Amino acid sequence: MKTPLMPEQIKETVLRLLGEIAPEADLTALKPGVSFRDQLDIDSMDFLNFVIMIHKTFGVEIPEADYPKYSTLNSCVEQLSAKRVG
C-alpha cells in the first residue's frame, strides 16, 4: 500500500499540471481559493483536460458531477487528500 501524499506534494503536482494547461500563467500569483477559470486564461476544454490529467496522474476516478470540486487549488488539494492519493 502506498503512503498517501502530503497536501504540499499534492499542491505541487496540481500546480505542475496547471502549468501544462496554461504555460503562460504566473502560478506563483494564484489565489488558492479562487476558481482557476477566473484567474487563468483557460476555457472549458482546458479545464476538462486538467481534470483528465488529475485522473491520470493521481489514479482517481472523478465523476463529471464532481468536476466543480476541482475548480480551485484549495479544493483540489482537499478532494485529493480525502481520496488519500499516493
C-alpha positions in Angstrom: 0.0 0.0 0.0 1.3 3.4 -1.0 1.8 6.1 1.6 -0.7 9.0 0.9 0.8 12.2 -0.4 1.1 15.1 1.9 -1.1 18.2 1.0 2.0 20.1 -0.1 3.0 17.3 -2.5 -0.5 17.3 -4.0 -0.4 21.1 -4.3 3.0 21.0 -6.2 1.7 18.3 -8.6 -1.6 20.2 -9.2 0.4 23.4 -10.0 2.6 21.4 -12.3 -0.4 20.1 -14.2 -1.9 23.6 -14.4 1.4 24.8 -15.8 1.0 22.3 -18.6 -2.5 23.6 -19.3 -1.7 27.3 -19.0 2.1 27.6 -19.6 1.9 31.4 -19.8 0.2 31.7 -16.4 2.0 33.1 -13.3 1.2 30.3 -10.9 3.0 32.0 -8.1 0.3 34.6 -8.0 -2.5 32.1 -8.0 -5.0 32.7 -5.2 -5.7 29.2 -3.7 -9.4 29.8 -3.0 -10.4 31.5 -6.3 -11.5 29.5 -9.4 -8.8 28.6 -11.9 -11.1 29.8 -14.7 -11.4 33.2 -13.0 -7.7 33.6 -12.7 -6.1 31.8 -15.7 -6.9 32.2 -19.3 -8.4 28.7 -19.6 -11.7 27.6 -21.2 -14.0 24.7 -20.5 -11.9 22.3 -22.7 -8.7 23.3 -20.9 -10.4 22.7 -17.6 -11.7 19.3 -18.8 -8.1 18.4 -19.9 -6.9 19.5 -16.4 -9.4 17.1 -14.7 -8.4 14.3 -17.0 -4.7 15.0 -16.1 -5.6 14.8 -12.4 -7.3 11.5 -13.1 -4.3 10.0 -14.9 -1.7 11.5 -12.6 -3.3 10.5 -9.3 -5.2 7.5 -10.5 -8.6 8.7 -9.1 -12.0 8.4 -10.6 -13.7 11.8 -10.9 -17.3 11.7 -11.9 -18.5 14.5 -14.1 -20.7 15.8 -11.2 -17.6 16.3 -9.1 -15.7 18.4 -11.7 -16.6 21.7 -9.9 -14.9 20.3 -6.8 -11.6 20.7 -8.6 -12.0 24.3 -9.6 -9.6 25.9 -7.1 -6.2 25.0 -5.8 -7.6 24.5 -2.2 -10.5 22.3 -3.4 -8.1 20.2 -5.5 -5.9 19.6 -2.5 -8.9 18.9 -0.3 -10.5 16.4 -2.7 -7.3 14.6 -3.4 -6.2 14.5 0.2 -9.6 13.0 1.1 -9.0 10.3 -1.5 -5.7 9.5 0.1 -3.8 9.6 -3.2 -0.3 8.3 -3.2 
